[in-house]
Amino acid sequence: MSAERTIIRGGTVVDGSGGPAFGGDVLVEGGRIKAIAPSIALEDASVLDATSCIVAPGFIDIHSHADFTVLAFPSAESAVRQGVTTIVNGNCGGGVAPALPKNDVRRVAFAYNPRWGLEISWRSFGEYLAHIRNVAINVATLVPHGAIRNAVMGLEARPPDGSELKAMKALLDESLEAGGIGMSTGLEYQPGCYADLGEIAELAAIVAARDGLYATHMRNRAESFGAATREALEVGLRSGARVQLSHVAPRPYAPESEVRSAFDAIEEAVADKRPVWVDTFPETWGPGNLADLFPSAVTQGVARDVLMRLRDSHVRREIQAYFDAKQNFLIRGDGYENVYISSTPTSYEAVGRSLPDLAAENKKTVAEWACDALLEAGDLFMSVGIRHVYATENDLRAVLKMPCCSLGSDGIVIAGEDRDCPYPWNASTYGYAPRTLEYYVREEGVISLEESIRRLSALPAEALGLSDRGLLREGAWADVVVFEPENVHDRTTPTCAARYPSGVRDVLVNGTPVVFEGRTTGATPGRVLTR
């Protein structure tokens, strides 16, 4: 099929605005949408038959952790095959640039595996962006606060001094100038958990000066959910930055009073017409790291120190007591029975199995097995991933009903199904958009089709400030997905996260088909998107 001039004919157009669907043809020319009309006839154009299909803007995954994997898997099949045409990396304060030699940036990044052969040859944020080429998907990247802090002061558990804060601000400004679309923080993780409101607000002011987005994994979504939400919103008030609250569904054990406090704060901000958005992924299971189950004092600092502690018998007794108390923020109220290994750099056999099951098989306690799993991973202990209970279905639906809520994956980009997938991060990596359309639209009716498309495309584009993406309108870039509304299906399962969906038929990125009749084309028209 020609990428120069294509008519998408006979489909039902859902343009992303939230307005009603309508029948019509879409003309794509020179990578952009040239026209939308009831009928378009041109003799020299290729025709993509969209009869009985929905024609929608390509989906924008506002919350991705594909900073490394987009380099290793530029085909991005897990994304494009579900209709995603743009991913946003650098979330939760974690990312791969800037990367200064003295402090290993992998310690503050997500989803790395040495088998991919990736060398961290870049130093600056701009140098990293230059490595993103010949990709099937558009890539926008937030500047991760964790990487900036790590570059300047490592994983020090203290506030920065004046010179350090000045250096962090300079690095952030340089990174935004190079193409970062904003900044993210991860305030439940190291080193973000050591940053106070003043530090974050000063950095966010740099973001605001360039009209960027401040996206935050908040400090707490349970006992202090309300206070954490108000802190995040206060950053926006002090700095003037636009604010994105990441995966805002409360922890399953969050007190109802805290949930109400947090949701009220969001509603108040939206009612005041402040530039505030939220996002979630549409499933009750979430991704994490095995290291997140440990006391922070154990996993603090460089890998060498962490591994030394894991070998210390006294420290291991303390870890055992901590695990026995079941007070960790990821398992409180559910226990370890609902924690599964999702990825590991060393042992595929553990993937998809629960911690108690693995521990019993090896005649160990859960704590002992977890310690040994991190030791086996060595310097890559942060690459041992888990699947845990993210939210209750009722709370998730409450978030989905917020008009300011975008949908994202909290995933990566990867390729291959089942055992052919080298890094099964989470089910949403393969199916967050089809799951939304299948379960929350078609089966449950939680949101309408038109509204779901807005949440998957135009709303994240609005938050990111991407004025020429996220909508089907004349002049916009031709990021387009064509899917069968009655057949779209998320094929992932609780034990098999790596399966491509069905029902997503055609996907265009910048006017070029990357998926045609359900198969990837091998085309790489993706671009790095900057402000």
Steps between C-alpha positions, in 0.01 A plus 500: 500500500629847411590724790472814284125515429252266665124508536367323809158421361162402637573499872332654800712796606549567872719808482623516861311815598239306695235598247271246334632254246419557134544319172764630264827467313839626616763615250862469610762682298863586573477354849209720604121489485407688185121470518208334678177482303194278450660367184841556339591368153848539349633284221866510605450418871538169678181383671478347846157343539368579850148364452348389835802648682565796727751754370658685792809704590800287589517439872748693713643297787557778749671278757769269368837375625648409162811719531731201444266265316418741218870484411511121523163439329443788256218307331299565820264219403333477840394863459416543132302176484255643753469831317758706692680750277677711766661404832609729783814384681690624805211450744511449878827690527681208334688512174830468321623858455682707595756228574827618651780244544536528878148371577345202317176622343365144481442528874226758440358356177247231419506188282863433413653171394865452398400238244371777277855624443420861584800711596435826680715705265309826554552755774257783440126479449540624145753229422253240627220635280735481200522123555124463442488450124348260248210426733144402415344733754516863609691557823466789745716498810470666840819597679518269803566669832668181625756513220572868560543449875708189444728683257566779750495329840451129447247335728579714803215493752500874569394831350735654244719789609489827311761407242342160441154646446650754261668217308175303486312801366765554234487134394119514483500817292760354263294181466179691428684710244619178336146369460355386833126564519497553876621338821380205703550401862472168678444591864458143630835399349862586556624766457170685453383411850779722639376811317278747683234730361741793472749308285230368270327837462824676409570243231142510378535877452765423237246273334230767514729755336512271195127414520582138579309242701572395858400134539520337841481159658376643827651439842217284629171357373382348825515638856609845379336499158326831560813680619708353219247617241493849645880509503506412130243767421692752711804445278287621212377803692848605614673440169230571243562165334231283348449190717441134415421269792625154405300178555282661765291201605528459878671200653246229586539567873479880481255643757179627344556840660836533323354393168227759532753767600717427198211487254352820644833678450509390136140605442567840657804557280307409186203714604741792544613438140856432606715305251468165678455153355522145633563160348457132578535166328180296466572196712518415869848344474803726492872469431783553745846383600578218740736742675198716589393230749813555711569757773629817337815488714595172330462617141642849554816597317709341228459138394822386666378613841154350450641160407737507796206558735303215343788264588522618862330252736399773747341709225321193365341440840375859492365445150322184618334692783396773256348249258320323787342829611333541157497877525662576165297745290463253211363200691322641803158340521567242229813314605759338278256254341405777258856589403632335184836524326450679167858523374852406599837532326609154613222241532201488263359202691397733782290725276125476561534324835414630848758568767359238744502239224862573408606509864331167582654329198845608614430423870549861601298775656369771268759738644784254442391431143469874428847572642653223292318613186647848531844359568474278194415805290807680637545857376171461314293431813269788407405305187317229695139601441181407681125513443290606799150622581483862387144601588151374564263487207267756662780750560634450151159570351472816707825625348394396149187713535703816565473713182865603543628138506717378213579134443854365488683172537756553778684256273783478250528419130615153409445229238412132504229295668510258792853359539617693194451822696834571672359737761129461590458815706120516543182411315431864413820504294308281253138587558405812695320664207312188381408422861350847536299461180394142568430494871427854618321613182340203323427265792462721809403836354705693756586760236372550145697415189542867409615589850742207515666610176536852643670356810733289285600776258390863523512532878862383538594720203340796679694433820824466306438810293509307170266719297533307174441148634219315675218618274382408153477841339636666191866594536577266791764232470348181367533273801198276444366169629231289329338234717199270504284620792321169553814288469772697676631273773777512761654151485720530808427283804599523868781251439594603145554870456664479156229451239404729217136610484257423221266733317752782443530488123701798373726758661662800331782703655563834329298368206698179455343161575686319778220244539303390194221244521618395846866450410796729559657641185855564621470872423673742740338842451504594869648828619633649820237751610620815674338819621 
